[in-house]
């Protein structure tokens, strides 16, 4: 059943795509009712000062005395506990999944990424959240994709993030990952910074990239979910209506909830032919990424930003622990 014409664009969008909240703000999630949500070091750091998480923060800081190791090791453990605690809170607010980011400083270490993902799944289990409610978020380096392939074999579903290149996306699908997050806004940012501002939304390079990946996955019959991410405007979101999932900031969700008028489907699955082509190997992955300056720069800068946020969170926790 389709949404009535008088419905907001957000209501209409929910009929076409699964709407995910790109936030750890529990109040925003309760208000906007997304299916899935996400958590990461930036969001956990913000949660430290939100009243709804006050009891969790106080409890985990107090429990730090029970942990072993040097101050840095203890801070890391507290960060992990807070990450899972925030994720558990969010899991109680959405009917779907909580994406939880593996340490970004492990992005080029396959075995360490696998170990951390397993640890998080165990911590979620101990907190009463089953693995079916969790997506492990991993940067889509070649090492990260290899880690995700192993984790998927263990029925640990993964969200491969920082997707900027077609070969990168296809490698994820061939690895059997549950979901990929191509970054619309960051692609646009790169081109705009070089004076290449698109004339129309259909010329937006981020929008075009997601449409291409979506079409290719559906043609192949790939079950990997395509989730557009990193939006700058509601126009970008509307241009991808019909994509499997769209992860959207609270600000843009609220903007869509206030907008009316018809929101047509822009992406259609089409007919699958099941033809996959030559599988992506490490050599092709490296070659195609090296030939794509935008993808190379945005993947590297994305990992660097995620790592910086993680280190900032650890430093904040270490400071609070030291202050006692």
N, C-alpha and C positions, 0 to 999 in steps of 0.2 A: 504493500500500500504506500503510495507516494504522499509526501507532505502537501498540505493544502497551499494554494497560491499565496495565502495571507501569512504563511509561516515565515519566520526569519530565515536568512540565508544559512545560518548555523543549523537550524532544524532541517532545512532542505539538504544541506551537506551530509548530515547524519544518515540520510536515506541513500546516499551514493557512495560514501567512504566511511571506514571506521575512523572516528575522531579520537586522537590521542592528545593528552595535555603535556606540553613540554615544560613541566614545572614540578616542584616538590611542595608547593604551597597548598597545604591541605584544605584551607578555606576556599581557595579558588577552585580546587578539584571538586569539592562538595557542591559548589555553586554551579559549575559549568558541566558537570556530569559526563566526563569523557569515559571511553571504554577502557583505555590503558593510560598509563602515566610513566614518568621516568624519574630517576634520581641520579645524581652525579656529585662530585666534590663541590662544585659551585653551589648547587642547590642545598646540599647538606650544610655548607658553611652558612648560608642564609637561614637555614632552619635553626641554627644555634640561638638565634635571637627572636624566634617566633614563639609566642606563649604556648601554642598547641604542642610544641616539642620540649617544653621546659622540664617536665618530669623525666623524660628520656635522657636529656642532656645531663641533668643533675645526677641521675642514677648511674650513668656510664662514667662520669667523671669520678664519682665516689667509688665505683668498683675498680678504678685504676690501681688502687692499692693492692688488689688481689693479683695483679698481673706481674709477670716476671720479665726481666730484661732491662736494658739501659733505657734512659728517658725517651730516646727516639723510638725504640722498639715498642715501648708502652704506648706512646702517642699513636703509632701506627695501628696498634690493636684497638685502641679506643675509637679511632676513625672507622675501622672496619665494623665495630659494634654499632656505632652511630649510623653508618650507612645501611646496615641491615635493619636497625630500629626504625629509621625513617621509611625504608621500603616496606616494612611490616605495617606501619601506620597507613601508608598509601594503599597497600593491598586491601585494607579494610574499607577503602573509599571507592574503589573501582571494581567492576565485575570481571575485568580482564587481567592484563599483565602489568608488572612493574619492571621496566628496564633498569638494570643495575650495572654501572660501569666498572669494568676491571681496571686496575691501576694503569694509567696511561704510560707510565715509565716502563711498563713491561711490553709495550706494543711491538717490539722487534724480538721478543723472546717467546717462542712457541710453548715450551715446556712450563715456563713460569706462568704464562697466561692460563694454561690448562689447570695448573695447580691452584691458582687464585680463584678461578671459576668454580672448581670443585669445592673449595673452602666456603665460598659464598653460598653455594647451594646447600651445603651442610648446615651453615649458620641459619639460613632461612628455614630449613627443616626443623631445627631445634627451636626456632621461634614460632613454629606452627604454620609456616607458609610452604606449600608444596612446590616442587620444581615446575609444575604446570602453570604456576602463577607468575613465574619469573622469566625474564629474558636477560641473558648475560650480554652486556654491550662491550664490543671489542672493536678497536680501530682496524680498518681493512687494509693492513699491510699484508704482504705475502705470508709472514709468520703468523699474523693474527688469523688469516683465513685458514691456514693449516691447523691452528689450534681449534678453531670453530668446527672444522670437519671432524676432528676427534671428539669434541664435546657433543656434537649432534649424534654421533654413534652411541653415546652414553645417554641419549635422551635428555640432554641439557640444551634447550633451545637458545639460539644466539641472535643478537641484533648486531650486524656489522655496520659500523658507522664511518663517517668521513668518506663517503663514496662520491667520487668526482669524475670517474673514467669508465668507459663502457667495458673495457677488458676487466677492470677491477670488479665491476658489478657481475659480469658473467662468471668470473672465477668464484665469486661467492655462491652463485646459483649452482655451479657445478660441484661445490663443496657440500651442498645440501643444507645451507644455513636457513634458518627459519625466516629471517627478515633482514632486509637491507635498508639503510637510511641515506639516500642521495640528498645532498645539501644544496637546495635551490638558491637560497640567498647568498651563500658564500661564493658560489660560482658567478652569480651576477656581480657581486662586489669586485671580483678580480677583473672582470671586463670593464666595468665602469671606471675603476681606478686607472685604466689605460685609455680612457676616453671613448670607449665603445658602449655607449648607452643605447639599448634597443629602442626602436621606434614604437613598437607595439608589444603587448604582453606575449603574443605568439612568437615574437623574435627574442624574447628573454632566454638567454642561453641556459639558465638553470631549469626553466620550465621545459624547454626543448629536450634537455638531457633526460629529465624524468620521464617525459612522454616516450622517448626512444627506448629507454630501459624497460619501461612497462610493456611496450609493444613487443619487444624482443623476448621478454620472459613469457608473455602469453603465447607468442608464436611457438616457442620451444615447448610449451606445456609445463614450464617450471612451477613448482608449488611455492617457491620462495616469494615471500610477501614484499611488495615494494611500498615503502613508507616515505613519502616526501617529507623533508625536514628543512629547518633553517629558512623560514619565510620572512620576508621583509614587508610584504603588503598583502592585503586581502585579495588583491587582483591575482597574485601568484597562486594563492590557494584556490580561488575560483577557477583558474585556468587548468587546474589538476583535479577538478571534481570527477570522481569515479575511480581515482587511484585507490589501490587496496586500502591503504591507511595514510593519514596525514597527521603529523605531530605538530601542534600549534601552540604558541605562547598564549597565556591568559589574556593579554592585551588584544591580540588578534581574534581570539575566540569571542571576547566581549564585543569587539567591533562587528563581527559577523552576526552576532546575536541581535545587534541593533539595526542591521541592514535588511531591507526588504526588496522585493522584486524577484523575478524568476532566476533560478540558478540552474542552468542546464548541465547535463553530464558532458564532460569533455573527453574522457578516456573510456574506451570500450575494449573489452577483452579480445574480441576477434576470434578467429578459428586457429587452433593449434595444429601445426604440422609435425611436431615432435622432432624436427631436425635440429641437432645441436651444434654441428660443426666440429672442427678440431678442438679438443680440450685445451684449456689454458694451462701451460706449465710455468715453472719459475722463470725460465728464460724469456718467454713471450710476455709474461707479466712485467718483468723488469724492463724489457725493451719498450713496450707500449706506454708504460708509465713515464719512462725517461723521455719519450717523444712528446709527452703532453705536459708542457710547462705549468699550465694552470693546475692540473691534478697533482703534480709533484709538489708544487709550492703549497697548495691548500692542504694536502695530507700532512706534510711536515709541520706546517704552522698550526694545524688543528691539534696534532699530537702534542706540540710544544705548549699550546694554550691549555689543553687538558692537564698536562703534567704540572704546569705552573699552578693551576687551580688546586690540584691534589696536594702539592707541596705547601701551598698557602693554608689549606685546611689543616694539614699536619702541624704546621707552625702555630696556628691559632690554638689547636688543642694542646700542644706542648706548652704554650704560654699559660693557658688556663690551669694546667696541671702544676706548673711551677709556682703559679700564684697561690695555689692551694685553696 
